[in-house]
């Protein structure tokens, strides 16, 4: 009996230790008691464990929605704690004095954004709620702001401060602005943030220039060019190359720009556009207009006309006219601006005769400002060089003190080259048509009759802009193939083909019923050769340029 009593007493001595271990493993909270979990080699305890369970863990054995623990509980800023879950794609943070002592989860792209902002140590601080689904996205609120992510977006966005307050007043992502699509950034002396359907502002004061529509339209009617068939050059002048004109240019827009056409001819380009200078300040998140000044910018460029009878020069005269309207609000008295041309900052492509400093001009309501520049092309040093000047022929206006604003109005078209006779420039948007006129050039009569008949009978009516333009080719292999197809060996020496062999619509490139040949007097063929050479050179028709042909008969009839 004594032995059995000793054994029994020994067994009862173990019960207090067992009870202590059991008590240590029980968590007592306002809800049901739960025990710490040991999962994936890590303990999950306390408030962090409670949020881990709330987020969907089927304790004690189901798959957790935030992933298995990936670290032990670790120290966080200001006496808090955090633990990683999944492959560190989720974290749960806790601080005794934040969110009423509740732990909160941050995950995915929202977690990435928060970490780049310094996590709980940064300006956003600790999370106030766990990641929450809303309206096709997710969000977390933090002590210092919020982070929102829309489903499918590449990044989450921080919204904070006054802009967050304005957005909240507009009903968050459910309201007029939708989800944020940018972070907050500097703008107009204050801050701006862009959303799906607009922007919100804080402490912004800006002036900017808003462009109206181009008031001039491009003409679709070809300019008719009636060149001589004389191929001699009695003056034999040299190519001057790109350089400014020797004489000062007279002030004033080209008379050719008085109409409503942007491309009145091959040597002129025009532009007229309305602008409005607006001053705005932010108020309750939106911009309110506080001043307005309308003005119209009219531009013209006139290129030096280069033919076989004068010197080559890739130069032009640029004129600008600014008509200022009536100002209102803070711009009722107008403002001042620096006037310049983009060529002044792009000297590798174009130059100005006199290197002008940027000119300060008054934009006084109901007045006009005018200025003229003599300019020329640079970078045409090699034979065959072709240079376009997109965005360079025009003006720039920018503030002369005060708030920063600027705009560029440089829509004039220009192309300079050394690919035809000498050096020169044209407006490439101005389509031209060469005229075969037997009154001016009697020798062309037979070819003109052939072209007249061919344009009427061929299915494509080549060279008639109502149907199909011709397109020049300088590819000698194509030219030879066109000639061989239309006028093969054994043809009369004065075989004339249409469309021209020097076009991409020549005989070797079209259907058999879409080209025409005819025997004409040699003098007529020679006249055509001189006319086309002069036409190609004087109007600077390069490979790929379109053009038309007008065939005139001795009785005055024209092919179109």
Buried (B, 14 or more C-beta within 10 A) or exposed (E): EEEEEEEEEEEEEEEEEEEEEEEEEEBEEEEEEBBBBEBEEBBBBBBBBBBBBBBEBEBEEEEBBBBBBBBEBEEBBEEBBBBBBBEEBBBBBBBEEBBEEBBBBBBBBBBBBBBEBEBBEBEBBBBBBBBEEEBEBBBBBBBBBBBBBBEEBEBBBBBBBBBBBBBEEBEBBEEEBBBBBEBBEEBBEBBBBBBEEEBBBBEBBBBBBEBEEBBBEEBEEBBEBBBBBBEEEEEEEEBBBBBBBEEEBEEEBBEBBEEEBBBBBBBBBBBBBBBBBBBBBBEEBBBEBBBBBBBBBBBBBBBBBBBBBBBBBBBBBBBBBBBBBEBBEBBEEBBEBBBBBBBBEBEEBBBBBEEBEBEEBEBBBEBEBBBBBBBBBBBBEEEEBBBEBEEBBBBBBBBBEEEEBEBBBBBBBBBBBBBBBBBBBBBBBBBBBBBBBBEBBEBBBBBBBBBBBBBEEBEBBBBBBEEBBBBBBBEEEBBEBBBBBBBEEEBEEBBBBBBBBBBBBBBBBBEEEBBBBBBBBEBBBBBBEBBBBBBBBBBBBBBEBBBBBBBBBEEEEBBB
